[in-house]
Each structure stands twice: as structure tokens, then as C-alpha cells.
Amino acid sequence: MNNLSETEKSKAIEENKLLRKNMLKYPAYDPMDETYRRIAYVRYADDWLIGIIGSKSDAEKVKCDLSNFLASELKLTVSPKKTLITNGHNMANFLGYNITVSKENGKVGIDVV
């Protein structure tokens, strides 16, 4: 940009702003892309909830890997009674709240009931 005149610099800056504005209109990824796995968790003291956008086998692998890690590295055990895999459309109880997945306007969200 050092070789540009002030008018050319100003024009390039305006063009850059316009291109950036147009670029931001489009999402960087498809939230429901089946080849991309997403995971998020919420923890309070010794209670936690993991949300996975993926298949049931993905959830089972995460549960197995996490159980193994907790046992080998932290010497903790996971309660089979309390450690459940459920479909996001079914309610999961977490700290006295019922959590479920909702889809509005093509976006995935969490509802607390």
C-alpha cells in the first residue's frame, strides 16, 4: 500500500470494508454439517452435562473415552446409573432443570424447562 496514492488507498480501504461486510453475511460453517462433530459441556461442582451434535456412536465413544480418562488419570469413577446417553429431543435432568434441544430458524439451541 506504500506505492498507492492517497486516493487509491482510500478506494482500497472502502473496497475492503465492502468485501468484509459481504463476507460476514455468510456463516463460516454449516452448523448441521454431518462431517463436522461438535461437543460442548456444562459443569457445576461434580455434575456435568455434555452435548454432542453427532451420532449415538460418537456419544458412546466420548462416554467411554471420558470414563477411561477419569479412571486412569484422576482415579474417579463414573456412575453408570447417572451417566446416560439420551437423544437431545428427550429431556435430560441437570441440577433440577429439564434440558432439551430446540431448533428455531435453522439454529440449534438449548431450552431449559
N, CA, C and O atoms as a GROMACS GRO file, in nm:
protein
  452
    1MET      N    1   0.082  -0.120   0.000
    1MET     CA    2   0.000   0.000   0.000
    1MET      C    3   0.086   0.126   0.000
    1MET      O    4   0.034   0.235  -0.022
    2ASN      N    5   0.213   0.112   0.024
    2ASN     CA    6   0.300   0.229   0.023
    2ASN      C    7   0.314   0.289  -0.116
    2ASN      O    8   0.343   0.408  -0.129
    3ASN      N    9   0.293   0.210  -0.220
    3ASN     CA   10   0.308   0.258  -0.357
    3ASN      C   11   0.180   0.323  -0.409
    3ASN      O   12   0.178   0.374  -0.521
    4LEU      N   13   0.075   0.322  -0.331
    4LEU     CA   14  -0.053   0.376  -0.375
    4LEU      C   15  -0.066   0.523  -0.339
    4LEU      O   16  -0.010   0.570  -0.240
    5SER      N   17  -0.140   0.593  -0.422
    5SER     CA   18  -0.170   0.733  -0.389
    5SER      C   19  -0.275   0.735  -0.279
    5SER      O   20  -0.336   0.632  -0.250
    6GLU      N   21  -0.297   0.850  -0.220
    6GLU     CA   22  -0.398   0.863  -0.114
    6GLU      C   23  -0.537   0.825  -0.166
    6GLU      O   24  -0.615   0.762  -0.094
    7THR      N   25  -0.568   0.863  -0.289
    7THR     CA   26  -0.697   0.829  -0.349
    7THR      C   27  -0.710   0.678  -0.365
    7THR      O   28  -0.815   0.621  -0.337
    8GLU      N   29  -0.602   0.612  -0.412
    8GLU     CA   30  -0.604   0.467  -0.430
    8GLU      C   31  -0.615   0.395  -0.297
    8GLU      O   32  -0.684   0.294  -0.286
    9LYS      N   33  -0.544   0.446  -0.195
    9LYS     CA   34  -0.552   0.387  -0.060
    9LYS      C   35  -0.694   0.396  -0.007
    9LYS      O   36  -0.747   0.299   0.047
   10SER      N   37  -0.754   0.513  -0.021
   10SER     CA   38  -0.890   0.534   0.027
   10SER      C   39  -0.988   0.440  -0.044
   10SER      O   40  -1.076   0.381   0.018
   11LYS      N   41  -0.970   0.428  -0.176
   11LYS     CA   42  -1.057   0.339  -0.254
   11LYS      C   43  -1.038   0.193  -0.210
   11LYS      O   44  -1.136   0.119  -0.197
   12ALA      N   45  -0.912   0.150  -0.188
   12ALA     CA   46  -0.883   0.013  -0.145
   12ALA      C   47  -0.943  -0.014  -0.007
   12ALA      O   48  -0.996  -0.123   0.017
   13ILE      N   49  -0.935   0.083   0.082
   13ILE     CA   50  -0.992   0.066   0.217
   13ILE      C   51  -1.144   0.052   0.208
   13ILE      O   52  -1.201  -0.035   0.275
   14GLU      N   53  -1.209   0.132   0.130
   14GLU     CA   54  -1.355   0.123   0.113
   14GLU      C   55  -1.395  -0.011   0.051
   14GLU      O   56  -1.493  -0.072   0.092
   15GLU      N   57  -1.319  -0.055  -0.048
   15GLU     CA   58  -1.347  -0.183  -0.112
   15GLU      C   59  -1.330  -0.298  -0.012
   15GLU      O   60  -1.409  -0.392  -0.010
   16ASN      N   61  -1.226  -0.289   0.070
   16ASN     CA   62  -1.202  -0.390   0.174
   16ASN      C   63  -1.318  -0.395   0.273
   16ASN      O   64  -1.363  -0.503   0.311
   17LYS      N   65  -1.366  -0.277   0.315
   17LYS     CA   66  -1.480  -0.272   0.408
   17LYS      C   67  -1.604  -0.336   0.346
   17LYS      O   68  -1.676  -0.411   0.413
   18LEU      N   69  -1.628  -0.308   0.219
   18LEU     CA   70  -1.745  -0.365   0.150
   18LEU      C   71  -1.732  -0.516   0.138
   18LEU      O   72  -1.828  -0.589   0.162
   19LEU      N   73  -1.614  -0.564   0.100
   19LEU     CA   74  -1.592  -0.708   0.089
   19LEU      C   75  -1.611  -0.777   0.224
   19LEU      O   76  -1.672  -0.884   0.232
   20ARG      N   77  -1.559  -0.717   0.331
   20ARG     CA   78  -1.572  -0.775   0.465
   20ARG      C   79  -1.719  -0.778   0.508
   20ARG      O   80  -1.766  -0.877   0.565
   21LYS      N   81  -1.791  -0.670   0.481
   21LYS     CA   82  -1.933  -0.665   0.516
   21LYS      C   83  -2.010  -0.775   0.444
   21LYS      O   84  -2.095  -0.841   0.504
   22ASN      N   85  -1.982  -0.795   0.316
   22ASN     CA   86  -2.047  -0.901   0.239
   22ASN      C   87  -2.007  -1.039   0.290
   22ASN      O   88  -2.091  -1.129   0.298
   23MET      N   89  -1.880  -1.056   0.326
   23MET     CA   90  -1.832  -1.185   0.376
   23MET      C   91  -1.904  -1.222   0.506
   23MET      O   92  -1.937  -1.339   0.528
   24LEU      N   93  -1.928  -1.124   0.592
   24LEU     CA   94  -1.989  -1.151   0.721
   24LEU      C   95  -2.138  -1.187   0.712
   24LEU      O   96  -2.198  -1.227   0.812
   25LYS      N   97  -2.196  -1.172   0.596
   25LYS     CA   98  -2.336  -1.211   0.576
   25LYS      C   99  -2.352  -1.363   0.574
   25LYS      O  100  -2.462  -1.415   0.598
   26TYR      N  101  -2.243  -1.435   0.547
   26TYR     CA  102  -2.249  -1.579   0.530
   26TYR      C  103  -2.179  -1.649   0.645
   26TYR      O  104  -2.070  -1.608   0.686
   27PRO      N  105  -2.240  -1.756   0.698
   27PRO     CA  106  -2.176  -1.827   0.808
   27PRO      C  107  -2.046  -1.894   0.762
   27PRO      O  108  -2.032  -1.934   0.646
   28ALA      N  109  -1.953  -1.906   0.855
   28ALA     CA  110  -1.824  -1.968   0.823
   28ALA      C  111  -1.837  -2.120   0.813
   28ALA      O  112  -1.751  -2.185   0.755
   29TYR      N  113  -1.943  -2.174   0.870
   29TYR     CA  114  -1.963  -2.319   0.866
   29TYR      C  115  -2.111  -2.348   0.871
   29TYR      O  116  -2.192  -2.263   0.908
   30ASP      N  117  -2.145  -2.468   0.835
   30ASP     CA  118  -2.283  -2.515   0.841
   30ASP      C  119  -2.301  -2.586   0.975
   30ASP      O  120  -2.238  -2.690   0.997
   31PRO      N  121  -2.384  -2.535   1.065
   31PRO     CA  122  -2.397  -2.596   1.198
   31PRO      C  123  -2.451  -2.739   1.195
   31PRO      O  124  -2.437  -2.813   1.292
   32MET      N  125  -2.511  -2.778   1.085
   32MET     CA  126  -2.563  -2.914   1.076
   32MET      C  127  -2.482  -2.999   0.977
   32MET      O  128  -2.532  -3.102   0.930
   33ASP      N  129  -2.360  -2.957   0.945
   33ASP     CA  130  -2.273  -3.033   0.855
   33ASP      C  131  -2.246  -3.169   0.918
   33ASP      O  132  -2.192  -3.178   1.028
   34GLU      N  133  -2.284  -3.275   0.848
   34GLU     CA  134  -2.274  -3.410   0.904
   34GLU      C  135  -2.131  -3.461   0.915
   34GLU      O  136  -2.107  -3.562   0.981
   35THR      N  137  -2.037  -3.393   0.851
   35THR     CA  138  -1.897  -3.438   0.859
   35THR      C  139  -1.821  -3.367   0.971
   35THR      O  140  -1.704  -3.397   0.994
   36TYR      N  141  -1.886  -3.274   1.041
   36TYR     CA  142  -1.820  -3.198   1.146
   36TYR      C  143  -1.888  -3.229   1.279
   36TYR      O  144  -2.010  -3.218   1.290
   37ARG      N  145  -1.811  -3.266   1.379
   37ARG     CA  146  -1.866  -3.301   1.510
   37ARG      C  147  -1.846  -3.186   1.607
   37ARG      O  148  -1.739  -3.124   1.611
   38ARG      N  149  -1.947  -3.158   1.684
   38ARG     CA  150  -1.940  -3.053   1.785
   38ARG      C  151  -1.968  -3.111   1.923
   38ARG      O  152  -2.049  -3.202   1.939
   39ILE      N  153  -1.898  -3.056   2.022
   39ILE     CA  154  -1.918  -3.100   2.159
   39ILE      C  155  -1.908  -2.978   2.249
   39ILE      O  156  -1.824  -2.891   2.229
   40ALA      N  157  -1.994  -2.974   2.347
   40ALA     CA  158  -1.991  -2.866   2.447
   40ALA      C  159  -2.029  -2.927   2.581
   40ALA      O  160  -2.100  -3.027   2.586
   41TYR      N  161  -1.982  -2.866   2.688
   41TYR     CA  162  -2.018  -2.920   2.818
   41TYR      C  163  -2.045  -2.807   2.917
   41TYR      O  164  -1.998  -2.695   2.901
   42VAL      N  165  -2.123  -2.841   3.018
   42VAL     CA  166  -2.152  -2.751   3.129
   42VAL      C  167  -2.119  -2.828   3.255
   42VAL      O  168  -2.156  -2.945   3.269
   43ARG      N  169  -2.050  -2.763   3.347
   43ARG     CA  170  -2.011  -2.830   3.470
   43ARG      C  171  -2.046  -2.742   3.589
   43ARG      O  172  -2.026  -2.620   3.586
   44TYR      N  173  -2.097  -2.804   3.693
   44TYR     CA  174  -2.120  -2.737   3.820
   44TYR      C  175  -2.080  -2.836   3.928
   44TYR      O  176  -2.144  -2.940   3.945
   45ALA      N  177  -1.973  -2.802   4.002
   45ALA     CA  178  -1.918  -2.892   4.104
   45ALA      C  179  -1.887  -3.028   4.041
   45ALA      O  180  -1.809  -3.035   3.947
   46ASP      N  181  -1.949  -3.135   4.091
   46ASP     CA  182  -1.919  -3.267   4.034
   46ASP      C  183  -2.027  -3.313   3.936
   46ASP      O  184  -2.029  -3.430   3.897
   47ASP      N  185  -2.116  -3.224   3.897
   47ASP     CA  186  -2.219  -3.256   3.798
   47ASP      C  187  -2.181  -3.194   3.665
   47ASP      O  188  -2.133  -3.080   3.660
   48TRP      N  189  -2.202  -3.266   3.558
   48TRP     CA  190  -2.174  -3.212   3.427
   48TRP      C  191  -2.266  -3.272   3.322
   48TRP      O  192  -2.318  -3.383   3.337
   49LEU      N  193  -2.282  -3.197   3.217
   49LEU     CA  194  -2.367  -3.237   3.105
   49LEU      C  195  -2.287  -3.211   2.978
   49LEU      O  196  -2.233  -3.102   2.960
   50ILE      N  197  -2.280  -3.310   2.891
   50ILE     CA  198  -2.208  -3.296   2.765
   50ILE      C  199  -2.309  -3.302   2.652
   50ILE      O  200  -2.392  -3.392   2.647
   51GLY      N  201  -2.301  -3.205   2.563
   51GLY     CA  202  -2.386  -3.203   2.445
   51GLY      C  203  -2.302  -3.233   2.322
   51GLY      O  204  -2.196  -3.173   2.303
   52ILE      N  205  -2.348  -3.324   2.240
   52ILE     CA  206  -2.275  -3.364   2.120
   52ILE      C  207  -2.370  -3.356   2.002
   52ILE      O  208  -2.480  -3.411   2.005
   53ILE      N  209  -2.327  -3.287   1.898
   53ILE     CA  210  -2.400  -3.295   1.772
   53ILE      C  211  -2.325  -3.399   1.691
   53ILE      O  212  -2.216  -3.373   1.640
   54GLY      N  213  -2.384  -3.514   1.681
   54GLY     CA  214  -2.321  -3.627   1.613
   54GLY      C  215  -2.408  -3.749   1.631
   54GLY      O  216  -2.524  -3.739   1.670
   55SER      N  217  -2.351  -3.862   1.602
   55SER     CA  218  -2.427  -3.987   1.611
   55SER      C  219  -2.423  -4.044   1.753
   55SER      O  220  -2.346  -3.998   1.838
   56LYS      N  221  -2.506  -4.145   1.775
   56LYS     CA  222  -2.506  -4.212   1.905
   56LYS      C  223  -2.371  -4.279   1.929
   56LYS      O  224  -2.322  -4.283   2.042
   57SER      N  225  -2.311  -4.332   1.823
   57SER     CA  226  -2.179  -4.395   1.839
   57SER      C  227  -2.073  -4.292   1.878
   57SER      O  228  -1.980  -4.324   1.951
   58ASP      N  229  -2.087  -4.167   1.830
   58ASP     CA  230  -1.997  -4.060   1.873
   58ASP      C  231  -2.012  -4.038   2.024
   58ASP      O  232  -1.913  -4.026   2.096
   59ALA      N  233  -2.137  -4.033   2.070
   59ALA     CA  234  -2.164  -4.011   2.213
   59ALA      C  235  -2.110  -4.127   2.296
   59ALA      O  236  -2.055  -4.106   2.404
   60GLU      N  237  -2.127  -4.250   2.248
   60GLU     CA  238  -2.077  -4.366   2.321
   60GLU      C  239  -1.924  -4.364   2.330
   60GLU      O  240  -1.867  -4.400   2.432
   61LYS      N  241  -1.858  -4.321   2.222
   61LYS     CA  242  -1.712  -4.313   2.223
   61LYS      C  243  -1.666  -4.206   2.322
   61LYS      O  244  -1.570  -4.229   2.397
   62VAL      N  245  -1.731  -4.091   2.323
   62VAL     CA  246  -1.695  -3.985   2.418
   62VAL      C  247  -1.714  -4.034   2.560
   62VAL      O  248  -1.629  -4.011   2.646
   63LYS      N  249  -1.826  -4.103   2.586
   63LYS     CA  250  -1.853  -4.155   2.721
   63LYS      C  251  -1.744  -4.254   2.762
   63LYS      O  252  -1.695  -4.248   2.875
   64CYS      N  253  -1.707  -4.343   2.673
   64CYS     CA  254  -1.603  -4.443   2.702
   64CYS      C  255  -1.468  -4.376   2.725
   64CYS      O  256  -1.399  -4.406   2.823
   65ASP      N  257  -1.430  -4.287   2.635
   65ASP     CA  258  -1.301  -4.219   2.647
   65ASP      C  259  -1.294  -4.136   2.775
   65ASP      O  260  -1.192  -4.136   2.844
   66LEU      N  261  -1.402  -4.066   2.806
   66LEU     CA  262  -1.405  -3.984   2.926
   66LEU      C  263  -1.400  -4.069   3.052
   66LEU      O  264  -1.328  -4.036   3.147
   67SER      N  265  -1.474  -4.179   3.055
   67SER     CA  266  -1.471  -4.270   3.169
   67SER      C  267  -1.330  -4.326   3.190
   67SER      O  268  -1.282  -4.334   3.303
   68ASN      N  269  -1.265  -4.365   3.082
   68ASN     CA  270  -1.128  -4.416   3.091
   68ASN      C  271  -1.032  -4.310   3.142
   68ASN      O  272  -0.946  -4.338   3.226
   69PHE      N  273  -1.045  -4.187   3.092
   69PHE     CA  274  -0.958  -4.079   3.136
   69PHE      C  275  -0.977  -4.050   3.285
   69PHE      O  276  -0.880  -4.038   3.360
   70LEU      N  277  -1.103  -4.040   3.327
   70LEU     CA  278  -1.130  -4.012   3.469
   70LEU      C  279  -1.076  -4.122   3.558
   70LEU      O  280  -1.023  -4.093   3.666
   71ALA      N  281  -1.088  -4.246   3.515
   71ALA     CA  282  -1.039  -4.359   3.596
   71ALA      C  283  -0.887  -4.363   3.600
   71ALA      O  284  -0.828  -4.379   3.707
   72SER      N  285  -0.822  -4.348   3.484
   72SER     CA  286  -0.676  -4.364   3.480
   72SER      C  287  -0.601  -4.241   3.530
   72SER      O  288  -0.500  -4.254   3.600
   73GLU      N  289  -0.648  -4.123   3.495
   73GLU     CA  290  -0.573  -4.002   3.529
   73GLU      C  291  -0.615  -3.938   3.662
   73GLU      O  292  -0.531  -3.885   3.734
   74LEU      N  293  -0.743  -3.943   3.692
   74LEU     CA  294  -0.793  -3.874   3.812
   74LEU      C  295  -0.840  -3.969   3.921
   74LEU      O  296  -0.877  -3.926   4.030
   75LYS      N  297  -0.838  -4.100   3.891
   75LYS     CA  298  -0.882  -4.202   3.988
   75LYS      C  299  -1.026  -4.178   4.034
   75LYS      O  300  -1.059  -4.194   4.151
   76LEU      N  301  -1.110  -4.139   3.938
   76LEU     CA  302  -1.252  -4.118   3.965
   76LEU      C  303  -1.335  -4.220   3.888
   76LEU      O  304  -1.294  -4.268   3.782
   77THR      N  305  -1.450  -4.254   3.943
   77THR     CA  306  -1.540  -4.346   3.873
   77THR      C  307  -1.666  -4.272   3.830
   77THR      O  308  -1.710  -4.177   3.894
   78VAL      N  309  -1.721  -4.318   3.721
   78VAL     CA  310  -1.843  -4.261   3.668
   78VAL      C  311  -1.958  -4.353   3.707
   78VAL      O  312  -1.948  -4.475   3.690
   79SER      N  313  -2.064  -4.296   3.760
   79SER     CA  314  -2.180  -4.375   3.800
   79SER      C  315  -2.259  -4.418   3.676
   79SER      O  316  -2.312  -4.334   3.604
   80PRO      N  317  -2.268  -4.550   3.651
   80PRO     CA  318  -2.344  -4.596   3.534
   80PRO      C  319  -2.492  -4.558   3.543
   80PRO      O  320  -2.557  -4.539   3.441
   81LYS      N  321  -2.545  -4.548   3.666
   81LYS     CA  322  -2.686  -4.511   3.686
   81LYS      C  323  -2.713  -4.368   3.639
   81LYS      O  324  -2.816  -4.340   3.578
   82LYS      N  325  -2.618  -4.279   3.668
   82LYS     CA  326  -2.638  -4.137   3.639
   82LYS      C  327  -2.580  -4.094   3.504
   82LYS      O  328  -2.610  -3.985   3.456
   83THR      N  329  -2.497  -4.178   3.444
   83THR     CA  330  -2.432  -4.142   3.319
   83THR      C  331  -2.512  -4.203   3.204
   83THR      O  332  -2.498  -4.320   3.171
   84LEU      N  333  -2.594  -4.119   3.144
   84LEU     CA  334  -2.686  -4.167   3.042
   84LEU      C  335  -2.660  -4.099   2.909
   84LEU      O  336  -2.613  -3.985   2.904
   85ILE      N  337  -2.689  -4.169   2.803
   85ILE     CA  338  -2.688  -4.110   2.669
   85ILE      C  339  -2.833  -4.098   2.627
   85ILE      O  340  -2.905  -4.198   2.619
   86THR      N  341  -2.876  -3.976   2.599
   86THR     CA  342  -3.014  -3.955   2.555
   86THR      C  343  -3.014  -3.872   2.428
   86THR      O  344  -2.920  -3.799   2.399
   87ASN      N  345  -3.121  -3.885   2.353
   87ASN     CA  346  -3.141  -3.803   2.235
   87ASN      C  347  -3.173  -3.661   2.283
   87ASN      O  348  -3.246  -3.644   2.381
   88GLY      N  349  -3.120  -3.563   2.215
   88GLY     CA  350  -3.141  -3.424   2.254
   88GLY      C  351  -3.286  -3.379   2.253
   88GLY      O  352  -3.321  -3.278   2.314
   89HIS      N  353  -3.371  -3.453   2.184
   89HIS     CA  354  -3.513  -3.415   2.180
   89HIS      C  355  -3.586  -3.466   2.304
   89HIS      O  356  -3.698  -3.424   2.332
   90ASN      N  357  -3.522  -3.558   2.378
   90ASN     CA  358  -3.576  -3.602   2.506
   90ASN      C  359  -3.516  -3.512   2.614
   90ASN      O  360  -3.408  -3.457   2.596
   91MET      N  361  -3.584  -3.498   2.723
   91MET     CA  362  -3.534  -3.411   2.829
   91MET      C  363  -3.429  -3.481   2.913
   91MET      O  364  -3.439  -3.599   2.944
   92ALA      N  365  -3.327  -3.404   2.950
   92ALA     CA  366  -3.224  -3.452   3.041
   92ALA      C  367  -3.232  -3.366   3.167
   92ALA      O  368  -3.237  -3.244   3.158
   93ASN      N  369  -3.233  -3.429   3.283
   93ASN     CA  370  -3.238  -3.354   3.407
   93ASN      C  371  -3.095  -3.317   3.448
   93ASN      O  372  -3.008  -3.403   3.458
   94PHE      N  373  -3.074  -3.187   3.472
   94PHE     CA  374  -2.943  -3.138   3.513
   94PHE      C  375  -2.964  -3.033   3.621
   94PHE      O  376  -3.018  -2.926   3.595
   95LEU      N  377  -2.919  -3.064   3.742
   95LEU     CA  378  -2.930  -2.973   3.856
   95LEU      C  379  -3.075  -2.929   3.880
   95LEU      O  380  -3.100  -2.814   3.917
   96GLY      N  381  -3.168  -3.020   3.860
   96GLY     CA  382  -3.308  -2.990   3.886
   96GLY      C  383  -3.380  -2.924   3.770
   96GLY      O  384  -3.499  -2.893   3.780
   97TYR      N  385  -3.310  -2.902   3.660
   97TYR     CA  386  -3.372  -2.842   3.541
   97TYR      C  387  -3.382  -2.948   3.432
   97TYR      O  388  -3.295  -3.034   3.419
   98ASN      N  389  -3.487  -2.939   3.353
   98ASN     CA  390  -3.501  -3.028   3.238
   98ASN      C  391  -3.446  -2.956   3.116
   98ASN      O  392  -3.492  -2.847   3.080
   99ILE      N  393  -3.348  -3.017   3.053
   99ILE     CA  394  -3.279  -2.958   2.938
   99ILE      C  395  -3.320  -3.034   2.813
   99ILE      O  396  -3.324  -3.157   2.812
  100THR      N  397  -3.348  -2.960   2.706
  100THR     CA  398  -3.382  -3.022   2.579
  100THR      C  399  -3.327  -2.936   2.466
  100THR      O  400  -3.290  -2.820   2.488
  101VAL      N  401  -3.320  -2.991   2.347
  101VAL     CA  402  -3.269  -2.920   2.230
  101VAL      C  403  -3.386  -2.860   2.155
  101VAL      O  404  -3.492  -2.922   2.143
  102SER      N  405  -3.366  -2.740   2.105
  102SER     CA  406  -3.469  -2.679   2.021
  102SER      C  407  -3.404  -2.632   1.892
  102SER      O  408  -3.285  -2.600   1.888
  103LYS      N  409  -3.484  -2.627   1.787
  103LYS     CA  410  -3.437  -2.575   1.659
  103LYS      C  411  -3.532  -2.464   1.617
  103LYS      O  412  -3.650  -2.487   1.595
  104GLU      N  413  -3.476  -2.345   1.606
  104GLU     CA  414  -3.555  -2.232   1.558
  104GLU      C  415  -3.476  -2.161   1.451
  104GLU      O  416  -3.356  -2.136   1.467
  105ASN      N  417  -3.540  -2.128   1.343
  105ASN     CA  418  -3.476  -2.058   1.231
  105ASN      C  419  -3.350  -2.130   1.183
  105ASN      O  420  -3.254  -2.066   1.142
  106GLY      N  421  -3.352  -2.262   1.188
  106GLY     CA  422  -3.238  -2.339   1.141
  106GLY      C  423  -3.121  -2.344   1.237
  106GLY      O  424  -3.017  -2.402   1.204
  107LYS      N  425  -3.136  -2.285   1.357
  107LYS     CA  426  -3.027  -2.284   1.455
  107LYS      C  427  -3.064  -2.378   1.569
  107LYS      O  428  -3.180  -2.388   1.608
  108VAL      N  429  -2.963  -2.446   1.622
  108VAL     CA  430  -2.982  -2.537   1.734
  108VAL      C  431  -2.958  -2.460   1.862
  108VAL      O  432  -2.859  -2.388   1.874
  109GLY      N  433  -3.048  -2.475   1.958
  109GLY     CA  434  -3.034  -2.408   2.086
  109GLY      C  435  -3.072  -2.502   2.198
  109GLY      O  436  -3.110  -2.616   2.174
  110ILE      N  437  -3.061  -2.455   2.320
  110ILE     CA  438  -3.096  -2.535   2.436
  110ILE      C  439  -3.210  -2.466   2.509
  110ILE      O  440  -3.206  -2.345   2.532
  111ASP      N  441  -3.310  -2.543   2.544
  111ASP     CA  442  -3.422  -2.492   2.623
  111ASP      C  443  -3.413  -2.549   2.762
  111ASP      O  444  -3.384  -2.668   2.781
  112VAL      N  445  -3.438  -2.464   2.861
  112VAL     CA  446  -3.447  -2.508   3.000
  112VAL      C  447  -3.593  -2.500   3.036
  112VAL      O  448  -3.654  -2.394   3.030
  113VAL      N  449  -3.648  -2.616   3.075
  113VAL     CA  450  -3.791  -2.623   3.106
  113VAL      C  451  -3.811  -2.636   3.255
  113VAL      O  452  -3.924  -2.643   3.302
   0.00000   0.00000   0.00000
